[in-house]
């Protein structure tokens, strides 16, 4: 992770994103989203450019970036696997699905696999309680999962 | 609007909050995140009340009144809700009140007592967060933070520094600099206004009292103390006296009781600052130097400009602050005069300020060949030393400062309030430039709590425009005006703290704008009391130039009394 942190970021492209939004009120969220789309996460160097460009303090930009769970201030894997930890998924077998994923990928939730392919995340609700337990990989949702079928889902991203 | 609070009728204008209406009706509602000088935050919920026809309890600080509203502040449901809210805070707050710097001055502690909290019904889960002791000025202990956001308001809205902001989410929320970095590594002015905002002990001054006790106990060390102009107008509060009580003579007496070998006065070097800075102003005015000259006494302001407006550093006066001039002279001029080895002299400053601790530690502040100022104590720390030593304020008789570094004028006294340096400089500049006697010494246009004050002064044909800002948010506004070139200014005074030094980050808790006003009154009473009120009339100043310095801006002055600045990063 430390190695990726040091990767040079394309400051000019970050500045261009900031410049495109700078004049309008409430520019911070769209800027953060576009910068994350560009870089993959929100490194300190990029947030400094955002703060300077929008005339905001870095602490405010960091505060906003860490408030929203879909913003990342550390590098994440190529695919983000989100598992619902709410009650409906829980009673339908989410703990077994979670255990299977951790076993398969060899890292606990909240972390990224050493090959940088998967980041595992717990989320509150995916809004698909009808097909609990559910998992979301990137922007695709998978429902009615079992410890076996979730491994098959992960295989699609190997 | 007419409403009733606990069956008491009260009439207030539309837009008034229930809290303000209750205050008018004489009904006290407890608060925590509410602050008289800040906008509504409504985050802590301690002030909840019952509003008839409202489904849930409402936060009185944020809820506007309505015609015919029926409010109850003292029902069983309200009392229980408030108690639960405070218990929830306590369940995540360290139980170390006895050893906390804010013991007996803590709003959470007071609330728990006021609301009758005895047992906390929730499991105690302490916040785990390391202390930040990176700077010589401030200690941040986020484990004690109740996330009321008062410091956030002060740091961002009042001071425009933006060092602190809430990060993360939900119960993990913590008020920190970006990336949770230590204050030393970020763009923080170290003004300490966050200390005044904080209701608990999450931000305090760095305590240096032990170093002073040790120096006082060492017979081989000659310990001298200097007291900043603002201290005499605030120190009484540490002894329980009302804000605005002047304690100059008692303070001197109490310092002697503590064991200081000499009790000197920063007011002496404040007068000296006027000689140097006034001469610098006249020099820049007459030789086409960089204008406006901006004052350099306030170290929080200096750190702010170094971070945020490095392009304006050439505008700063090169004068050291009175504190640092004093340190440099104590270990040269005074050492020589008194025949004491400067290596054995220990200089203690009593300052209204947390940034002064950083200033004294700056690597360039060693003009005497030693560290010029050894330890800086805030008025709060000195208050603690007095309490610990058992000084009985009520029975102390007034005493005088020691010579020669204890002589001063009213011009020096007003350094403690916003506009004071400006006024003091004008009193001297007028007479130096015009060679006429100044009849009216009171430049009232530059006094008081108005955010930015301006005046045009006629120096016998030469009109100079002056401006005064206090609080870094106001300073920023003034600097932007200067950068836009809207108006030509010749001389600008900036103080980092609202109200000037009497409102400094090291001053007694609690410092609000209302308290600041009372302290400012005291400062001008002190000025009126002084037999001499112009810096250049101070005989000790005449003497030091004759015996030691030569002339203002001379070689020796340059060596000992002037400094340079360092551009720093903005983010």
Interface residues (C-beta under 8 A of the other chain):
Chain A: X44 X47 X48 X51 X52 X56 X57 X58 X59 X60 X61 X62 X63 X66 X67 X69 X73
Chain B: X156 X161 X162 X163 X164 X165 X166 X167 X168 X169 X176 X177 X178 X179 X186 X187 X570 X571
